[in-house]
Amino acid sequence: MGKVTNQTKRVVSLIASATEIVCALGAHDLLVGRSHECDFPPDVTRLPSLTEPKFPVSGTSYDIDVRVKAILQEGLSVYRVDAEKLEGLRPDIVVTQDHCEVCAVSLKDVEAALYAWSGRQVEIISLKPDSLADIWEDIAKVACALGCERQGKRLVKQLKERMATIAKQSAAARTHPRAAMIEWIDPLMAGGNWMPELVSIAGGENLFGT
C-alpha cells in the first residue's frame, strides 16, 4: 500500500482498530497519538498514549465487570482522555468510536476533551461498525478524511477478496465445526456484531450470538 501524499494532517487514533486502519492505508506517518490499547503495528507504541481506564484492569472478569458497572451507575465514563496532552499534539483529525462506551473511549469523552480548546478546528471521525459492511464503510470514511480515497477502495477490495477466498474454501469443506464465540466469561457474553459473520465465512456453525 502506497503512502499518503498529504503529510500535513496530524492524526490521533483513540481506538486500536482505527490505528490499524490508518496504518493499513499507508498513513502511518500521520499518527501523532494513540489510545492505551493501540499496540499494532508494534512501533505505534512509541507514540504518546492519551487514554486510560478509570479502574484497575487486573483480576477476574467478574471483578472487572463489577468495577465497570459501579462507574456506569454513577453516570461516569469508563475511560479518561488526557485533554492537555491531546491539545499539545495539535491534531487535525481525531478518530474515535461511538459503538460501545465500555469497550473504548466514548465519543462524548473525546468531544468533552476537544471542547475545552479555543480557536482550533479538529475533525472527529467516529466509527460505529455493527457488521462487516459497516467496517468497509468505516475504512472508506477514514480514507476520505485522510485524503487517500484510492488507497481506501484498494484496501477494501483486497479484504473482500480475501474473505471470498476463505468462504469458497470453507464451503467446500466436508465438516462445519460448531463454534461458540465468547467475548466475556463472567458474566457470560456471546460475540455479536460481525463475529457471527466471520464464523460463517470460516465455515463454522455459530451457536450463540446474532
MDAnalysis code that builds the backbone (N, CA, C; Angstrom):
import MDAnalysis as mda
import numpy as np

u = mda.Universe.empty(630, n_residues=210, atom_resindex=np.repeat(np.arange(210), 3), trajectory=True)
u.add_TopologyAttr("name", ["N", "CA", "C"] * 210)
u.add_TopologyAttr("resid", np.arange(1, 211))
u.add_TopologyAttr("resname", ["MET", "GLY", "LYS", "VAL", "THR", "ASN", "GLN", "THR", "LYS", "ARG", "VAL", "VAL", "SER", "LEU", "ILE", "ALA", "SER", "ALA", "THR", "GLU", "ILE", "VAL", "CYS", "ALA", "LEU", "GLY", "ALA", "HIS", "ASP", "LEU", "LEU", "VAL", "GLY", "ARG", "SER", "HIS", "GLU", "CYS", "ASP", "PHE", "PRO", "PRO", "ASP", "VAL", "THR", "ARG", "LEU", "PRO", "SER", "LEU", "THR", "GLU", "PRO", "LYS", "PHE", "PRO", "VAL", "SER", "GLY", "THR", "SER", "TYR", "ASP", "ILE", "ASP", "VAL", "ARG", "VAL", "LYS", "ALA", "ILE", "LEU", "GLN", "GLU", "GLY", "LEU", "SER", "VAL", "TYR", "ARG", "VAL", "ASP", "ALA", "GLU", "LYS", "LEU", "GLU", "GLY", "LEU", "ARG", "PRO", "ASP", "ILE", "VAL", "VAL", "THR", "GLN", "ASP", "HIS", "CYS", "GLU", "VAL", "CYS", "ALA", "VAL", "SER", "LEU", "LYS", "ASP", "VAL", "GLU", "ALA", "ALA", "LEU", "TYR", "ALA", "TRP", "SER", "GLY", "ARG", "GLN", "VAL", "GLU", "ILE", "ILE", "SER", "LEU", "LYS", "PRO", "ASP", "SER", "LEU", "ALA", "ASP", "ILE", "TRP", "GLU", "ASP", "ILE", "ALA", "LYS", "VAL", "ALA", "CYS", "ALA", "LEU", "GLY", "CYS", "GLU", "ARG", "GLN", "GLY", "LYS", "ARG", "LEU", "VAL", "LYS", "GLN", "LEU", "LYS", "GLU", "ARG", "MET", "ALA", "THR", "ILE", "ALA", "LYS", "GLN", "SER", "ALA", "ALA", "ALA", "ARG", "THR", "HIS", "PRO", "ARG", "ALA", "ALA", "MET", "ILE", "GLU", "TRP", "ILE", "ASP", "PRO", "LEU", "MET", "ALA", "GLY", "GLY", "ASN", "TRP", "MET", "PRO", "GLU", "LEU", "VAL", "SER", "ILE", "ALA", "GLY", "GLY", "GLU", "ASN", "LEU", "PHE", "GLY", "THR"])
u.atoms.positions = np.array([
    [0.844, -1.187, 0.000],
    [0.000, 0.000, 0.000],
    [0.889, 1.250, 0.000],
    [0.672, 2.168, -0.935],
    [1.494, 3.375, -1.009],
    [1.182, 4.331, 0.114],
    [2.143, 5.199, 0.405],
    [1.955, 6.157, 1.482],
    [1.043, 7.299, 1.053],
    [0.361, 7.884, 2.025],
    [-0.487, 9.039, 1.772],
    [0.406, 10.221, 1.406],
    [0.035, 10.940, 0.357],
    [0.886, 12.035, -0.111],
    [0.719, 13.296, 0.722],
    [-0.465, 13.502, 1.295],
    [-0.699, 14.695, 2.109],
    [-0.153, 14.467, 3.515],
    [1.045, 14.998, 3.787],
    [1.694, 14.778, 5.070],
    [1.437, 15.923, 6.056],
    [0.466, 16.802, 5.755],
    [0.229, 17.957, 6.622],
    [-0.743, 17.635, 7.749],
    [-1.531, 16.584, 7.611],
    [-2.530, 16.268, 8.619],
    [-1.906, 15.500, 9.781],
    [-2.284, 15.922, 10.973],
    [-1.836, 15.252, 12.189],
    [-3.022, 14.468, 12.745],
    [-2.829, 13.169, 12.917],
    [-3.928, 12.276, 13.251],
    [-3.717, 11.628, 14.616],
    [-4.756, 11.642, 15.431],
    [-4.776, 10.913, 16.695],
    [-5.839, 9.828, 16.585],
    [-5.471, 8.606, 16.919],
    [-6.424, 7.497, 16.914],
    [-6.642, 7.035, 18.345],
    [-7.894, 7.013, 18.774],
    [-8.210, 6.645, 20.150],
    [-8.917, 5.298, 20.246],
    [-8.717, 4.473, 19.234],
    [-9.228, 3.106, 19.271],
    [-8.312, 2.243, 18.415],
    [-8.000, 1.052, 18.907],
    [-6.990, 0.207, 18.273],
    [-7.327, -0.139, 16.821],
    [-8.586, -0.437, 16.541],
    [-8.961, -0.803, 15.171],
    [-8.724, 0.347, 14.202],
    [-8.972, 1.575, 14.644],
    [-8.750, 2.738, 13.783],
    [-7.263, 2.940, 13.518],
    [-6.439, 2.680, 14.525],
    [-4.995, 2.784, 14.334],
    [-4.532, 1.813, 13.259],
    [-5.072, 0.602, 13.289],
    [-4.706, -0.393, 12.276],
    [-5.222, 0.026, 10.896],
    [-6.380, 0.651, 10.844],
    [-6.914, 1.128, 9.568],
    [-6.014, 2.208, 8.987],
    [-5.644, 3.186, 9.812],
    [-4.776, 4.270, 9.346],
    [-3.471, 3.703, 8.789],
    [-2.887, 2.752, 9.498],
    [-1.623, 2.167, 9.045],
    [-1.812, 1.330, 7.785],
    [-2.916, 0.595, 7.694],
    [-3.180, -0.212, 6.509],
    [-3.387, 0.656, 5.269],
    [-3.799, 1.894, 5.489],
    [-3.992, 2.839, 4.390],
    [-2.674, 3.492, 3.964],
    [-1.589, 3.158, 4.655],
    [-0.306, 3.758, 4.331],
    [-0.097, 5.115, 4.961],
    [-0.898, 5.444, 5.974],
    [-0.822, 6.762, 6.606],
    [-0.183, 6.707, 7.984],
    [0.627, 5.714, 8.210],
    [1.283, 5.515, 9.498],
    [1.994, 6.779, 9.980],
    [2.657, 7.475, 9.054],
    [3.454, 8.647, 9.427],
    [2.612, 9.830, 9.880],
    [1.292, 9.776, 9.648],
    [0.421, 10.877, 10.060],
    [0.025, 10.777, 11.536],
    [0.181, 9.596, 12.114],
    [-0.228, 9.392, 13.505],
    [0.709, 10.115, 14.465],
    [0.103, 10.851, 15.407],
    [0.891, 11.552, 16.424],
    [0.493, 11.141, 17.840],
    [-0.607, 10.390, 17.975],
    [-1.060, 9.963, 19.293],
    [-1.970, 8.763, 19.167],
    [-2.147, 8.034, 20.269],
    [-2.907, 6.773, 20.246],
    [-3.642, 6.575, 21.569],
    [-4.434, 5.501, 21.638],
    [-5.059, 5.108, 22.898],
    [-4.120, 4.164, 23.645],
    [-4.436, 3.881, 24.895],
    [-3.609, 2.980, 25.694],
    [-3.662, 1.545, 25.183],
    [-4.648, 1.227, 24.347],
    [-4.798, -0.134, 23.842],
    [-4.187, -0.328, 22.452],
    [-3.757, 0.733, 21.809],
    [-3.194, 0.628, 20.461],
    [-1.784, 0.047, 20.539],
    [-1.602, -1.151, 19.973],
    [-0.286, -1.792, 20.034],
    [0.101, -2.495, 18.735],
    [-0.642, -2.223, 17.649],
    [-0.309, -2.827, 16.359],
    [-0.583, -1.823, 15.245],
    [0.364, -1.722, 14.293],
    [1.692, -2.332, 14.256],
    [2.505, -1.975, 15.493],
    [3.452, -2.841, 15.884],
    [4.161, -2.677, 17.159],
    [4.800, -1.312, 17.364],
    [5.290, -0.675, 16.306],
    [6.005, 0.591, 16.516],
    [5.084, 1.760, 16.841],
    [3.744, 1.562, 16.817],
    [2.862, 2.667, 17.228],
    [2.961, 2.895, 18.733],
    [3.517, 1.930, 19.447],
    [3.645, 2.092, 20.900],
    [4.628, 3.197, 21.257],
    [5.416, 3.668, 20.284],
    [6.320, 4.793, 20.555],
    [5.549, 6.107, 20.651],
    [4.326, 6.132, 20.140],
    [3.501, 7.342, 20.176],
    [2.952, 7.565, 21.582],
    [2.712, 8.814, 21.962],
    [2.163, 9.081, 23.299],
    [0.756, 8.502, 23.448],
    [0.515, 7.896, 24.609],
    [-0.799, 7.341, 24.923],
    [-1.653, 8.420, 25.578],
    [-2.892, 8.570, 25.108],
    [-3.743, 9.672, 25.556],
    [-4.934, 9.236, 26.395],
    [-5.078, 7.949, 26.624],
    [-6.244, 7.459, 27.364],
    [-5.809, 6.455, 28.426],
    [-6.724, 6.217, 29.370],
    [-6.502, 5.194, 30.381],
    [-7.837, 4.857, 31.041],
    [-7.978, 3.626, 31.519],
    [-9.211, 3.268, 32.230],
    [-9.239, 3.908, 33.612],
    [-10.432, 4.134, 34.121],
    [-10.580, 4.761, 35.433],
    [-10.650, 3.734, 36.567],
    [-10.310, 2.487, 36.255],
    [-10.398, 1.427, 37.252],
    [-9.266, 0.426, 37.022],
    [-8.886, -0.336, 38.024],
    [-7.861, -1.362, 37.855],
    [-8.355, -2.457, 36.898],
    [-7.522, -2.842, 35.955],
    [-7.951, -3.851, 34.973],
    [-7.416, -5.235, 35.335],
    [-6.890, -5.384, 36.536],
    [-6.418, -6.682, 36.991],
    [-7.562, -7.442, 37.654],
    [-7.365, -8.748, 37.849],
    [-8.383, -9.558, 38.497],
    [-9.179, -10.384, 37.517],
    [-10.250, -10.989, 37.996],
    [-11.083, -11.851, 37.159],
    [-12.028, -11.020, 36.305],
    [-12.649, -11.669, 35.338],
    [-13.624, -10.973, 34.502],
    [-14.803, -10.483, 35.346],
    [-15.143, -11.230, 36.372],
    [-16.219, -10.793, 37.277],
    [-15.819, -9.518, 38.012],
    [-14.578, -9.491, 38.519],
    [-14.090, -8.306, 39.244],
    [-14.166, -7.062, 38.362],
    [-13.700, -7.193, 37.131],
    [-13.691, -6.065, 36.210],
    [-15.114, -5.627, 35.886],
    [-16.017, -6.594, 35.685],
    [-17.411, -6.277, 35.376],
    [-18.052, -5.474, 36.504],
    [-17.767, -5.852, 37.750],
    [-18.318, -5.150, 38.911],
    [-17.830, -3.701, 38.935],
    [-16.535, -3.493, 38.667],
    [-15.973, -2.141, 38.682],
    [-16.583, -1.271, 37.589],
    [-16.726, -1.844, 36.412],
    [-17.298, -1.093, 35.295],
    [-18.742, -0.694, 35.606],
    [-19.529, -1.632, 36.102],
    [-20.928, -1.341, 36.409],
    [-21.055, -0.277, 37.497],
    [-20.141, -0.293, 38.462],
    [-20.184, 0.709, 39.540],
    [-19.953, 2.105, 38.974],
    [-19.017, 2.212, 38.029],
    [-18.745, 3.509, 37.401],
    [-19.945, 3.982, 36.588],
    [-20.535, 3.071, 35.828],
    [-21.663, 3.431, 34.975],
    [-22.883, 3.825, 35.794],
    [-23.086, 3.184, 36.932],
    [-24.230, 3.506, 37.789],
    [-24.136, 4.928, 38.333],
    [-22.925, 5.445, 38.437],
    [-22.737, 6.813, 38.910],
    [-22.798, 7.823, 37.762],
    [-23.088, 7.311, 36.560],
    [-23.203, 8.185, 35.409],
    [-21.871, 8.671, 34.880],
    [-20.793, 7.978, 35.224],
    [-19.457, 8.384, 34.800],
    [-18.999, 7.573, 33.591],
    [-18.018, 8.085, 32.885],
    [-17.453, 7.348, 31.764],
    [-16.391, 6.389, 32.285],
    [-16.117, 5.361, 31.509],
    [-15.215, 4.301, 31.942],
    [-13.753, 4.667, 31.724],
    [-13.495, 5.525, 30.728],
    [-12.115, 5.864, 30.378],
    [-11.854, 7.361, 30.528],
    [-10.594, 7.691, 30.642],
    [-10.160, 9.072, 30.806],
    [-9.338, 9.496, 29.598],
    [-9.605, 10.703, 29.071],
    [-8.825, 11.272, 27.978],
    [-7.950, 12.386, 28.543],
    [-6.666, 12.344, 28.252],
    [-5.749, 13.387, 28.707],
    [-5.892, 14.587, 27.774],
    [-6.787, 15.513, 28.132],
    [-7.106, 16.652, 27.270],
    [-5.905, 17.555, 27.051],
    [-5.095, 17.746, 28.086],
    [-3.935, 18.627, 27.966],
    [-2.906, 18.050, 26.991],
    [-2.652, 16.759, 27.116],
    [-1.695, 16.124, 26.213],
    [-2.236, 16.088, 24.781],
    [-3.553, 15.866, 24.667],
    [-4.189, 15.849, 23.353],
    [-4.052, 17.205, 22.669],
    [-4.307, 18.266, 23.397],
    [-4.184, 19.605, 22.828],
    [-2.747, 19.894, 22.411],
    [-1.801, 19.426, 23.212],
    [-0.401, 19.661, 22.905],
    [0.052, 19.011, 21.605],
    [-0.638, 17.948, 21.190],
    [-0.275, 17.264, 19.945],
    [-0.834, 17.979, 18.717],
    [-1.743, 18.930, 18.908],
    [-2.317, 19.736, 17.827],
    [-2.855, 18.887, 16.670],
    [-3.743, 17.930, 16.956],
    [-4.254, 17.083, 15.872],
    [-5.220, 17.828, 14.953],
    [-5.233, 17.436, 13.707],
    [-6.230, 17.922, 12.752],
    [-7.419, 16.974, 12.710],
    [-7.139, 15.692, 12.972],
    [-8.162, 14.649, 12.917],
    [-8.029, 13.762, 14.145],
    [-9.165, 13.469, 14.781],
    [-9.202, 12.503, 15.880],
    [-10.187, 11.404, 15.487],
    [-9.697, 10.174, 15.486],
    [-10.553, 9.032, 15.153],
    [-10.941, 8.329, 16.450],
    [-12.233, 8.146, 16.657],
    [-12.734, 7.501, 17.865],
    [-13.891, 6.574, 17.489],
    [-14.770, 6.272, 18.455],
    [-15.883, 5.369, 18.175],
    [-17.091, 5.730, 19.023],
    [-18.273, 5.388, 18.542],
    [-19.493, 5.504, 19.352],
    [-20.292, 4.217, 19.257],
    [-19.543, 3.111, 19.251],
    [-20.150, 1.777, 19.174],
    [-20.393, 1.196, 20.559],
    [-19.448, 1.433, 21.487],
    [-19.546, 0.837, 22.822],
    [-18.803, 1.698, 23.826],
    [-19.506, 2.243, 24.812],
    [-18.882, 3.124, 25.798],
    [-18.059, 2.353, 26.825],
    [-18.239, 1.035, 26.876],
    [-17.497, 0.221, 27.826],
    [-16.206, -0.315, 27.203],
    [-16.195, -0.442, 25.881],
    [-15.066, -1.086, 25.191],
    [-13.908, -0.134, 24.930],
    [-14.174, 1.137, 24.762],
    [-13.131, 2.112, 24.438],
    [-13.638, 3.503, 24.790],
    [-12.753, 4.476, 24.663],
    [-13.131, 5.869, 24.926],
    [-14.353, 6.232, 24.088],
    [-15.323, 6.868, 24.704],
    [-16.564, 7.198, 24.011],
    [-16.440, 8.511, 23.244],
    [-17.356, 8.702, 22.320],
    [-17.388, 9.929, 21.528],
    [-17.577, 11.151, 22.420],
    [-18.434, 11.039, 23.431],
    [-18.692, 12.196, 24.303],
    [-17.450, 12.574, 25.113],
    [-16.624, 11.575, 25.459],
    [-15.383, 11.875, 26.181],
    [-14.421, 12.657, 25.295],
    [-14.341, 12.250, 24.031],
    [-13.467, 12.942, 23.087],
    [-13.963, 14.358, 22.851],
    [-15.278, 14.495, 22.660],
    [-15.851, 15.830, 22.433],
    [-15.611, 16.734, 23.626],
    [-15.741, 16.190, 24.830],
    [-15.525, 16.987, 26.036],
    [-14.084, 17.478, 26.110],
    [-13.148, 16.613, 25.718],
    [-11.736, 16.995, 25.743],
    [-11.443, 18.072, 24.706],
    [-12.060, 17.957, 23.541],
    [-11.797, 18.915, 22.469],
    [-12.504, 20.248, 22.696],
    [-13.662, 20.223, 23.326],
    [-14.421, 21.456, 23.536],
    [-13.721, 22.380, 24.537],
    [-12.760, 21.843, 25.272],
    [-12.023, 22.669, 26.231],
    [-11.049, 23.597, 25.514],
    [-10.824, 23.367, 24.235],
    [-9.908, 24.200, 23.471],
    [-10.632, 25.457, 23.000],
    [-9.850, 26.362, 22.442],
    [-10.443, 27.551, 21.831],
    [-9.657, 27.907, 20.581],
    [-10.371, 28.199, 19.514],
    [-9.732, 28.696, 18.302],
    [-9.091, 27.662, 17.416],
    [-9.366, 26.388, 17.605],
    [-8.787, 25.367, 16.732],
    [-9.853, 24.366, 16.318],
    [-9.971, 24.143, 15.014],
    [-10.948, 23.208, 14.475],
    [-10.315, 21.825, 14.348],
    [-10.958, 20.837, 14.920],
    [-10.483, 19.460, 14.836],
    [-11.610, 18.597, 14.288],
    [-11.313, 17.800, 13.277],
    [-12.315, 16.920, 12.689],
    [-12.361, 15.614, 13.476],
    [-13.566, 15.245, 13.915],
    [-13.749, 13.988, 14.639],
    [-14.351, 12.955, 13.688],
    [-13.667, 11.823, 13.551],
    [-14.180, 10.705, 12.765],
    [-14.574, 9.618, 13.757],
    [-15.866, 9.341, 13.856],
    [-16.337, 8.349, 14.810],
    [-16.814, 7.101, 14.077],
    [-16.289, 5.953, 14.485],
    [-16.619, 4.685, 13.839],
    [-17.671, 3.938, 14.652],
    [-18.585, 3.284, 13.944],
    [-19.644, 2.534, 14.630],
    [-20.005, 1.291, 13.807],
    [-19.134, 0.306, 13.763],
    [-19.413, -0.879, 12.950],
    [-20.277, -1.907, 13.677],
    [-21.377, -2.287, 13.061],
    [-22.219, -3.360, 13.587],
    [-22.109, -4.625, 12.739],
    [-21.487, -4.511, 11.563],
    [-21.376, -5.638, 10.651],
    [-20.133, -5.458, 9.796],
    [-19.801, -6.471, 9.001],
    [-18.662, -6.355, 8.100],
    [-18.869, -5.221, 7.108],
    [-20.095, -5.061, 6.628],
    [-20.383, -3.976, 5.686],
    [-20.066, -2.619, 6.306],
    [-20.346, -2.485, 7.609],
    [-20.041, -1.232, 8.296],
    [-18.535, -1.015, 8.405],
    [-17.780, -2.102, 8.559],
    [-16.326, -1.991, 8.636],
    [-15.768, -1.469, 7.321],
    [-16.293, -1.965, 6.205],
    [-15.843, -1.460, 4.892],
    [-16.146, 0.042, 4.778],
    [-17.320, 0.447, 5.268],
    [-17.692, 1.861, 5.208],
    [-16.790, 2.709, 6.118],
    [-16.429, 2.160, 7.268],
    [-15.552, 2.903, 8.185],
    [-14.166, 3.097, 7.576],
    [-13.665, 2.087, 6.883],
    [-12.375, 2.223, 6.209],
    [-12.452, 3.341, 5.175],
    [-13.542, 3.347, 4.411],
    [-13.731, 4.395, 3.405],
    [-13.844, 5.771, 4.059],
    [-14.494, 5.836, 5.218],
    [-14.652, 7.106, 5.935],
    [-13.300, 7.652, 6.393],
    [-12.474, 6.779, 6.945],
    [-11.138, 7.200, 7.391],
    [-10.288, 7.611, 6.194],
    [-10.359, 6.824, 5.122],
    [-9.587, 7.132, 3.917],
    [-9.966, 8.487, 3.343],
    [-11.259, 8.800, 3.356],
    [-11.731, 10.083, 2.841],
    [-11.184, 11.234, 3.681],
    [-11.209, 11.077, 5.002],
    [-10.710, 12.130, 5.894],
    [-9.215, 12.357, 5.703],
    [-8.489, 11.291, 5.381],
    [-7.047, 11.394, 5.206],
    [-6.651, 11.807, 3.793],
    [-7.636, 11.879, 2.905],
    [-7.345, 12.250, 1.528],
    [-6.722, 11.138, 0.714],
    [-7.042, 9.901, 1.063],
    [-6.493, 8.754, 0.321],
    [-7.609, 7.789, -0.063],
    [-8.637, 8.318, -0.734],
    [-9.774, 7.506, -1.131],
    [-9.376, 6.321, -1.997],
    [-8.399, 6.524, -2.877],
    [-7.981, 5.434, -3.761],
    [-7.395, 4.270, -2.960],
    [-6.557, 4.595, -1.973],
    [-5.993, 3.546, -1.128],
    [-7.090, 2.837, -0.342],
    [-8.100, 3.601, 0.081],
    [-9.208, 3.008, 0.818],
    [-9.980, 2.006, -0.015],
    [-10.283, 2.356, -1.252],
    [-11.002, 1.443, -2.137],
    [-10.182, 0.189, -2.413],
    [-8.861, 0.389, -2.584],
    [-7.989, -0.752, -2.855],
    [-7.930, -1.690, -1.651],
    [-7.836, -1.111, -0.440],
    [-7.768, -1.915, 0.770],
    [-9.044, -2.725, 0.966],
    [-10.199, -2.084, 0.800],
    [-11.477, -2.786, 0.959],
    [-11.592, -3.903, -0.073],
    [-11.176, -3.644, -1.299],
    [-11.221, -4.659, -2.357],
    [-10.357, -5.866, -1.985],
    [-9.156, -5.610, -1.468],
    [-8.263, -6.695, -1.085],
    [-8.847, -7.521, 0.062],
    [-9.428, -6.837, 1.041],
    [-10.013, -7.542, 2.178],
    [-11.217, -8.378, 1.760],
    [-12.057, -7.835, 0.908],
    [-13.223, -8.578, 0.432],
    [-12.797, -9.803, -0.367],
    [-11.748, -9.652, -1.147],
    [-11.254, -10.789, -1.943],
    [-10.715, -11.886, -1.034],
    [-10.013, -11.510, 0.026],
    [-9.521, -12.500, 0.989],
    [-10.683, -13.230, 1.649],
    [-11.714, -12.475, 2.031],
    [-12.896, -13.081, 2.647],
    [-13.573, -14.057, 1.687],
    [-13.682, -13.669, 0.417],
    [-14.333, -14.512, -0.576],
    [-13.552, -15.805, -0.786],
    [-12.230, -15.708, -0.787],
    [-11.393, -16.902, -0.946],
    [-11.593, -17.862, 0.215],
    [-11.612, -17.317, 1.434],
    [-11.825, -18.147, 2.617],
    [-13.203, -18.788, 2.584],
    [-14.235, -18.012, 2.217],
    [-15.600, -18.537, 2.159],
    [-15.710, -19.668, 1.147],
    [-15.038, -19.526, 0.022],
    [-15.069, -20.560, -1.022],
    [-14.409, -21.838, -0.531],
    [-13.276, -21.686, 0.146],
    [-12.569, -22.856, 0.665],
    [-13.372, -23.553, 1.757],
    [-13.963, -22.771, 2.657],
    [-14.716, -23.370, 3.763],
    [-16.004, -24.019, 3.281],
    [-16.611, -23.467, 2.221],
    [-17.845, -24.066, 1.686],
    [-17.594, -25.449, 1.123],
    [-16.376, -25.679, 0.653],
    [-16.034, -26.973, 0.063],
    [-15.603, -27.998, 1.104],
    [-15.476, -27.564, 2.348],
    [-15.033, -28.470, 3.410],
    [-16.115, -29.496, 3.737],
    [-15.691, -30.674, 4.166],
    [-16.637, -31.738, 4.487],
    [-17.350, -31.491, 5.803],
    [-16.668, -30.859, 6.728],
    [-17.259, -30.615, 8.044],
    [-17.351, -29.112, 8.319],
    [-18.304, -28.767, 9.151],
    [-18.503, -27.375, 9.556],
    [-18.611, -27.346, 11.080],
    [-17.505, -27.068, 11.756],
    [-17.459, -27.136, 13.224],
    [-18.479, -26.211, 13.886],
    [-19.040, -26.693, 14.991],
    [-19.936, -25.870, 15.798],
    [-19.071, -24.982, 16.680],
    [-19.294, -23.680, 16.615],
    [-18.420, -22.738, 17.299],
    [-19.185, -21.864, 18.279],
    [-18.604, -21.671, 19.450],
    [-19.138, -20.737, 20.442],
    [-18.165, -19.568, 20.547],
    [-18.572, -18.417, 20.060],
    [-17.724, -17.220, 20.100],
    [-18.040, -16.449, 21.381],
    [-17.131, -16.526, 22.348],
    [-17.366, -15.933, 23.667],
    [-16.492, -14.688, 23.844],
    [-17.115, -13.568, 24.220],
    [-16.384, -12.320, 24.431],
    [-16.014, -12.099, 25.894],
    [-16.813, -12.623, 26.800],
    [-16.582, -12.373, 28.231],
    [-17.029, -13.604, 29.002],
    [-16.288, -13.930, 30.072],
    [-16.546, -15.170, 30.800],
    [-17.593, -15.012, 31.896],
    [-17.441, -13.969, 32.713],
    [-18.331, -13.812, 33.862],
    [-18.686, -12.337, 34.048],
    [-19.919, -11.938, 33.665],
    [-20.997, -12.759, 33.134],
    [-20.722, -13.209, 31.690],
    [-21.314, -14.312, 31.318],
    [-21.075, -14.902, 30.007],
    [-21.694, -14.031, 28.908],
    [-20.865, -13.649, 27.937],
    [-21.332, -12.820, 26.827],
    [-20.888, -13.449, 25.505],
    [-21.837, -13.667, 24.625],
    [-21.522, -14.223, 23.309],
    [-21.174, -13.094, 22.343],
    [-20.284, -13.381, 21.423],
    [-19.884, -12.388, 20.432],
    [-20.995, -12.117, 19.430],
    [-21.281, -10.839, 19.210],
    [-22.293, -10.456, 18.232],
    [-21.681, -9.629, 17.129],
    [-22.442, -8.680, 16.597],
    [-21.955, -7.801, 15.532],
    [-21.427, -8.620, 14.358],
    [-20.171, -8.391, 13.951],
    [-19.628, -9.075, 12.772],
    [-19.015, -10.436, 13.102],
    [-18.935, -10.811, 14.381],
    [-18.313, -12.087, 14.732],
    [-19.062, -13.300, 14.160],
    [-20.404, -13.356, 14.236],
    [-21.092, -14.476, 13.593],
    [-20.830, -14.550, 12.090],
    [-20.658, -13.398, 11.455],
    [-20.337, -13.391, 10.033],
    [-18.986, -14.049, 9.783],
    [-18.012, -13.743, 10.637],
    [-16.679, -14.325, 10.475],
    [-16.712, -15.833, 10.681],
    [-17.485, -16.286, 11.670],
    [-17.611, -17.727, 11.908],
    [-18.203, -18.415, 10.680],
    [-19.232, -17.806, 10.110],
    [-19.877, -18.372, 8.933],
    [-18.931, -18.412, 7.729],
    [-18.213, -17.322, 7.509],
    [-17.269, -17.263, 6.401],
    [-16.191, -18.327, 6.551],
    [-15.755, -18.571, 7.799],
    [-14.718, -19.560, 8.057],
    [-15.244, -20.993, 8.016],
    [-16.541, -21.144, 7.798],
    [-17.113, -22.488, 7.657],
    [-17.655, -23.077, 8.929],
    [-17.835, -22.264, 9.957],
    [-18.349, -22.771, 11.207],
    [-19.849, -22.545, 11.355],
    [-20.423, -23.261, 12.311],
    [-21.830, -23.075, 12.665],
    [-21.870, -22.329, 13.989],
    [-22.316, -21.082, 13.963],
    [-22.311, -20.258, 15.163],
    [-23.440, -20.673, 16.096],
    [-23.083, -20.957, 17.360],
    [-24.087, -21.459, 18.313],
    [-24.775, -20.345, 19.086],
    [-24.061, -19.227, 19.323],
    [-24.617, -18.130, 20.112],
    [-24.339, -16.800, 19.419],
    [-25.185, -15.838, 19.697],
    [-24.980, -14.506, 19.151],
    [-25.542, -14.383, 17.741],
    [-26.003, -13.176, 17.421],
    [-26.549, -12.905, 16.093],
    [-25.912, -11.634, 15.559],
])
